[in-house]
Every structure is written in C-alpha cells, then in structure tokens.
Amino acid sequence: MYVYMGHMNFEHTQPYEDWFWEKNTIDLLNGQVIELKYVEKQIILSDDFAFDYDELIIATGSKPAFYNWPGSDLRGVQGFYSKQDLELLETNAPNNKQCKRAVIVGGGLIGIELAEMLHSRDINVTMLIREDVYWGNILTKNEGMLLGKHIASKGIDLRFNTNLKEINADEHGGVGSITTTSGDTIACNFVGISTGVVPNIDFLKSSGLDIDNGVLVNQYLETNLQSIYAIGDCAQQRVSLPNRKSVEAVWYTGRIMGQTVAKTIAKTRTPYQPGVWFNSAKFFDIEYQTYGNVSATCGGSEQQLYWEDNSGEKSITLAFDKNSLTFLGITALGLRLSHPLLEQWLSEKKDMSYVIDHLPELNFDPEFYPKIIKRAASKFKEQLISNEFESNS
Ligand SMILES: Cc1cc2nc3c(=O)[nH]c(=O)nc-3n(C[C@H](O)[C@H](O)[C@H](O)COP(=O)(O)OP(=O)(O)OC[C@H]3O[C@@H](n4cnc5c(N)ncnc54)[C@H](O)[C@@H]3O)c2cc1C
C-alpha cells in the first residue's frame, strides 16, 4: 500500500538485497510451477523445465477469493494481493480523473488498505460491508462502531448490511456501475474485491496431495506424500490446534511454520507450535492489536469488559471465562500493548484481577503519549466488581 501511496519504492518491500541469495548458497529461480510429479520427485515449470527435489516445501500463499458475480471479469475489477495487482491498480485507478469513484467489496484488512490507498489519491471510495458494523465478523459491536465512525470521518462511504449483486459495464467495456443486493446502483470506475483470500493451490489439484481448502498437513507440517511439506497461507491443519483456525493467513504464523519445517528437514522432527494468537493492523489512523481469543459474538462461557476513552478513538476489550475468571484475550484500538507481556499472561492463564491490577504495565505507546491505560484499569475494576459485563450475543 505504501508503494502506491508514494511512501516507499517497490525495492524497499523486498525482504533481502539481491546479493543475499548467492551469499547464502540459495539458488533463486524465477518461474511458475505448473505441476508436481510425485513419483518422479519433480516439479514442472511453465516453460517445461523439470526440476528434481529431495524434499519439497510448498509455500505458494493465497489468492483473492472471487465469487462469480456477473461482470466480475470487466476491466477495472481486481483483487489486491500481488505485485501484479499493484501494477494493475496503477492502470485501473491512477488518479481521480480516470477513476472518479471506487467501490470496495468487503471491509476487512485488505479492503481498508485499498480504501486508504485510493483515498490518498483523492478518489471517492464506497465500501460494501456485509455486516451491520465494520468488520463485524471479527470485531465486537463496540469496536466495529468505533472504527466505522473513524473510517467514515475520513470521507469513506460505508454501506452496511450490503452485498454486491452485479457489476455493470460502461460503453467502453470497463466498469460503469455496480448494483447492490439492496437494489442501489452506484456509478464507479473501479471495483476492488477484498472478500478474503483462499489458498493458492490450483496447480496441485491432481498431484496426489490431500487437499481441502488448503494442502492438508499434520502438526509436523507434513503432507500425505513423503518428503513434501506445506507451510504458510496455503497450508491447512488436518486437525486444528486448540482455539485456532485450520488456515491462518498471517505472516508471523507462516514464519514460525518455516522455522519449524527447517528443523524437521535438518533431522530434528519438530511440531508446529504457533503460541498465542496475535494480529495487528491499522485502520487509517487507528492501530489495532489483538491477542488470545476475543470473539465478535461473545457467547458460551466467555464474558467481556469494554472501555472506550472520551475521544471515541481508543478502546480496550478484555475477554475472560466467566466461571474461572481466567483471562482469555484482549483487543486494543488506538493503543499499543506489550507483546511479550501478553504472551506471558495468556500462556500462564492469569486471572482477571491480576490482569486488571497490572494493566498499566501493558502500555507500549511511544514516549510523550498520554498514559491512559490506568484509566481503563480503574473502569474495568468497577465493572468487574459490579458485574457490568458486555454481552454481544
Ligand atoms: C494487502 C495485504 C496486506 C497484508 N497485511 C498483513 C498484515 O498486516 N499482517 C499480517 O500478518 N499479514 C498480512 N497479510 C498476509 C500476509 O502477507 C501473508 O499471510 C503472508 O505473505 C503469507 O506468506 P506465504 O509465504 O505463505 O505466502 P506469500 O507471501 O503469498 O508468498 C507466496 C509466494 O509463492 C509464489 N507462487 C505462488 N504460486 C506459485 C507457483 N505456482 N509457482 C511458483 N511460485 C508461486 C508467489 O509468487 C509468492 O512469491 C497481508 C496480505 C495482503 C495481500
């Protein structure tokens, strides 16, 4: 996103300098794999080049999830995942003369990046959001409302409870408008599809690998075929780890999987242990961090406490087990929390009174920021004593 916004060049996004590969005796080969031949222990590239392997690690990532809306093959409709998508965006939405309005379908993490990018070039943006609050399938209602207000304050037109029905062509065969399931027609020149990602594994369908949504792996990241592993976004745990999804499309779990499989291949067979769930993002000016389990619809034995400061731009949600008062997770908006401390508290299963007493220690905001977590802690104490819990269910 920061390349399109002019904050950095593409070269800055490359993980390593060009000399890194040779220096570390890694042969970097640019090519597309189109087939896996298990019996021959070979992969085939699109130029018919056959490559032998002893051990194979599949790490082909995700691709945007596209549903078959009428008109989704029109010029000006695209997802946002790869460098090629970034280049296409430069063609589809270079400025607000060629692209007066953009419609983004889906209000998740990639959708908000697209919105901020287009907004940075003064392109009008409408977002179609399936739920009744922003990112309502992940955030609690209070958090979704807070972020929705912030995003709308930037001039983004948010349409809640709204799905895409079809994309209509203009007289030149590009995007001219969209129709929503509520029957509204919105004139636009660009449609960004950000309705999630799916594992990028089509080329493996007839390889003999067990495949569901992703390539199925056991806890050692081994597939059903000997000497073949899958890691990152394209891997799906055959048996999900407790409180985790079977496919987790975030960078740090991919990195842990890479480290894990490297140990196994170096003859120390090691199970994948992702530790405490964590994710972070930025919604225009508001940073988001979540640790452990804070569910959008707090049901079962989960109970939540919610604090929001007077600005309406900072909040903390604490989740806990109502029977044992064990701390389950935390989500912060507009505040930075200490990752190592939270990992420790969650893995040690601290109770809520400990967490609230020590809450100010979580502060990880840069210097000169007001230390407001103390205020949140005293509000939480009152809520806990008076049983004022949030219930989203
Ligand atoms: C816009 C955007 C923003 C994101 N922001 C965040 C974030 O803030 N935090 C976070 O945790 N995660 C974020 N993610 C997700 C994160 O990028 C992924 O989880 C991570 O990159 C997955 O790593 P991976 O190695 O599994 O796959 P990828 O990084 O997708 O790498 C897959 C590689 O395989 C190559 N490839 C694919 N098919 C073939 C083939 N047939 N032959 C040869 N090569 C092939 C691709 O070209 C690519 O180089 C974001 C993703 C997007 C798209």
The ligand as a Tripos MOL2 file, in Angstrom:
@<TRIPOS>MOLECULE
LIG
   53    58     1     0     0
SMALL
NO_CHARGES

@<TRIPOS>ATOM
      1 C1         -2.5140   -6.3480    1.0050 C.3       1 LIG1
      2 C2         -2.1140   -7.3490    2.0720 C.ar      1 LIG1
      3 C3         -1.8330   -6.9040    3.3410 C.ar      1 LIG1
      4 C4         -1.4580   -7.8130    4.3280 C.ar      1 LIG1
      5 N1         -1.1860   -7.3490    5.5730 N.ar      1 LIG1
      6 C5         -0.8320   -8.2060    6.5360 C.ar      1 LIG1
      7 C6         -0.5190   -7.7470    7.8480 C.ar      1 LIG1
      8 O1         -0.5600   -6.5370    8.1280 O.2       1 LIG1
      9 N2         -0.1570   -8.6520    8.8020 N.ar      1 LIG1
     10 C7         -0.1060   -9.9850    8.5200 C.ar      1 LIG1
     11 O2          0.2190  -10.7730    9.3980 O.2       1 LIG1
     12 N3         -0.3810  -10.4570    7.2900 N.ar      1 LIG1
     13 C8         -0.7450   -9.6030    6.2990 C.ar      1 LIG1
     14 N4         -1.0390  -10.0750    5.0490 N.ar      1 LIG1
     15 C9         -0.9610  -11.5270    4.8320 C.3       1 LIG1
     16 C10         0.4870  -11.9460    4.5850 C.3       1 LIG1
     17 O3          1.0020  -11.1970    3.5120 O.3       1 LIG1
     18 C11         0.5000  -13.4340    4.2600 C.3       1 LIG1
     19 O4         -0.0430  -14.1510    5.3460 O.3       1 LIG1
     20 C12         1.9260  -13.9330    4.0060 C.3       1 LIG1
     21 O5          2.5470  -13.2190    2.9570 O.3       1 LIG1
     22 C13         1.8690  -15.4140    3.6420 C.3       1 LIG1
     23 O6          3.1720  -15.8680    3.3820 O.3       1 LIG1
     24 P1          3.3950  -17.1270    2.4400 P.3       1 LIG1
     25 O7          4.8700  -17.2980    2.3640 O.co2     1 LIG1
     26 O8          2.5440  -18.2490    2.8750 O.co2     1 LIG1
     27 O9          2.8140  -16.6870    1.0040 O.3       1 LIG1
     28 P2          3.1500  -15.4240    0.1040 P.3       1 LIG1
     29 O10         3.8430  -14.3670    0.8590 O.co2     1 LIG1
     30 O11         1.8800  -15.0930   -0.6150 O.co2     1 LIG1
     31 O12         4.1970  -15.9980   -0.9400 O.3       1 LIG1
     32 C14         3.8290  -16.9580   -1.9000 C.3       1 LIG1
     33 C15         4.8910  -16.9460   -2.9830 C.3       1 LIG1
     34 O13         4.6970  -18.0620   -3.8380 O.3       1 LIG1
     35 C16         4.7710  -17.6410   -5.1830 C.3       1 LIG1
     36 N5          3.9580  -18.5770   -6.0010 N.ar      1 LIG1
     37 C17         2.6300  -18.7890   -5.9620 C.ar      1 LIG1
     38 N6          2.2610  -19.7470   -6.8230 N.ar      1 LIG1
     39 C18         3.4000  -20.1700   -7.4140 C.ar      1 LIG1
     40 C19         3.6840  -21.1430   -8.4070 C.ar      1 LIG1
     41 N7          2.7400  -21.9080   -8.9630 N.pl3     1 LIG1
     42 N8          4.9860  -21.2970   -8.8100 N.ar      1 LIG1
     43 C20         5.9660  -20.5550   -8.2420 C.ar      1 LIG1
     44 N9          5.7610  -19.6240   -7.3090 N.ar      1 LIG1
     45 C21         4.5000  -19.4290   -6.8910 C.ar      1 LIG1
     46 C22         4.2270  -16.2340   -5.1750 C.3       1 LIG1
     47 O14         4.6490  -15.5190   -6.3020 O.3       1 LIG1
     48 C23         4.8260  -15.7050   -3.8700 C.3       1 LIG1
     49 O15         6.1200  -15.2130   -4.0740 O.3       1 LIG1
     50 C24        -1.3940   -9.1940    4.0370 C.ar      1 LIG1
     51 C25        -1.6740   -9.6430    2.7470 C.ar      1 LIG1
     52 C26        -2.0440   -8.7290    1.7660 C.ar      1 LIG1
     53 C27        -2.3580   -9.2290    0.3970 C.3       1 LIG1
@<TRIPOS>BOND
     1     1     2 1
     2     2     3 ar
     3     2    52 ar
     4     3     4 ar
     5     4     5 ar
     6     4    50 ar
     7     5     6 ar
     8     6     7 ar
     9     6    13 1
    10     7     8 2
    11     7     9 ar
    12     9    10 ar
    13    10    11 2
    14    10    12 ar
    15    12    13 ar
    16    13    14 ar
    17    14    15 1
    18    14    50 ar
    19    15    16 1
    20    16    17 1
    21    16    18 1
    22    18    19 1
    23    18    20 1
    24    20    21 1
    25    20    22 1
    26    22    23 1
    27    23    24 1
    28    24    25 2
    29    24    26 1
    30    24    27 1
    31    27    28 1
    32    28    29 2
    33    28    30 1
    34    28    31 1
    35    31    32 1
    36    32    33 1
    37    33    34 1
    38    33    48 1
    39    34    35 1
    40    35    36 1
    41    35    46 1
    42    36    37 ar
    43    36    45 ar
    44    37    38 ar
    45    38    39 ar
    46    39    40 ar
    47    39    45 ar
    48    40    41 1
    49    40    42 ar
    50    42    43 ar
    51    43    44 ar
    52    44    45 ar
    53    46    47 1
    54    46    48 1
    55    48    49 1
    56    50    51 ar
    57    51    52 ar
    58    52    53 1
@<TRIPOS>SUBSTRUCTURE
     1 LIG1         1 GROUP 0 **** ****
